[in-house]
Amino acid sequence: MGLNLFTLAGALCAQAVPPQAAVLHASTGSTVNADGSVTPLYTATPVQIVVQPPGPQDLQLVEGLGQLAELRVVYVNAPVHALSRTLQTGGDILEFSGSDWLVTRSVEDWAADTSGESEWVKVVVTRQLPASA
């Protein structure tokens, strides 16, 4: 694949914002249950991420949604996808800091190779409410 910019930049940025371990739950589709309800399916993969609060430009991207939610910007060295009804992809979840975070917007996708895999991505994530006990 060549030069990995995420690894190079990550080594420099780690002094200011250290990476943290996370689990990427990549959507692999869904299954329809006997009662007609739909259960999403995921593949879990451990990843290293860099988490930052959203900046003004990131907030402008979601301003039209009228969300009152906890948002973060995440950089990750893995293919991560926001929900795209057109492409029928996404709905990925990142698990970190004791919470599940839904990938709500893909902001940047760098160095996609010929297979379509990303070298790294910048995404906006939204904290999800915990499941009721």
Disulfide bonds with the S-S distance in Angstrom:
none
